[in-house]
Amino acid sequence: MVYIDVYSDPVCPWCYIGKRRLERTLSTRDDFKANIKWHPFLLNPDMPSSGMDQTSYLIYKFGGLERAIKFQDIISETAQSERLALNFDIIKNTPNTISAHRLIRLADDYGLQNEIVEALFSAYFKDGEDIGDHDVLVRIAHTIGLDSKISGSYLSSNKNISYVSSEDLRARRMNIIAVPCFIINKQYAISGAQEPEAFYPLLDLAVICDNINPDEGQLTL
């Protein structure tokens, strides 16, 4: 078994591309099984709880709308190579993603973490959904099989807010400053939406040096 810890944020387009490239990488390897665990990273840690108008955010983030659109065009072109359509033009709000990360944590309890991560990426980048809105999150959770009452009650509480903050802080203490970041068998790290060729050497090392204790559970880097 190869264990892959992924730090990401569901409003990060490179994380969506990176997820697809990781899946493409693993589809070519039948010499091991992979256990993937998703961890929170706040791309915009100071985002207001209600989010920010997308145009205002882009101007703030990139120093101008024209510059931002050029970056989006580059990202969209890269995404198309992975058969992903990123509809930046229909996104109206850049959300605070703490609740989305909390939902990913809840889905993990039901063995649906990868499914909710995919659903959040799709909802935001393909459908322009506000994934900071609790009603939207409950509906997304329902599409992957999570009970609406359970997810609604959970999101209305304060449960796992501190977990998201502590995981984000932990990532930064490990010098993770950009996402996606993939950590293989708690030993080998690779950052960015890398092509399969970048993963192969680390996966080979993980298989050869398979000295991880599967009972440890938590990342120890």
Stockholm file with secondary structure:
# STOCKHOLM 1.0

chainA/1-221         MVYIDVYSDPVCPWCYIGKRRLERTLSTRDDFKANIKWHPFLLNPDMPSSGMDQTSYLIYKFGGLERAIKFQDIISETAQSERLALNFDIIKNTPNTISAHRLIRLADDYGLQNEIVEALFSAYFKDGEDIGDHDVLVRIAHTIGLDSKISGSYLSSNKNISYVSSEDLRARRMNIIAVPCFIINKQYAISGAQEPEAFYPLLDLAVICDNINPDEGQLTL
#=GR chainA/1-221 SS CEEEEEEECTTCHHHHHHHHHHHHHHHTCCSSCEEEEEEECCSSTTCCTTCEEHHHHHHHHHSSHHHHHHHHHHHHHHHHTTTCCCCGGGCCEECCCHHHHHHHHHHHHTTCHHHHHHHHHHHHHTTCCCTTSHHHHHHHHHHTTCCHHHHHHHHHSCTTHHHHHHHHHHHHHTTCCSSCEEEETTTEEEESSCCHHHHHHHHHHHHHTCCCCTTCCSCCC
#=GC SS_cons         CEEEEEEECTTCHHHHHHHHHHHHHHHTCCSSCEEEEEEECCSSTTCCTTCEEHHHHHHHHHSSHHHHHHHHHHHHHHHHTTTCCCCGGGCCEECCCHHHHHHHHHHHHTTCHHHHHHHHHHHHHTTCCCTTSHHHHHHHHHHTTCCHHHHHHHHHSCTTHHHHHHHHHHHHHTTCCSSCEEEETTTEEEESSCCHHHHHHHHHHHHHTCCCCTTCCSCCC
//
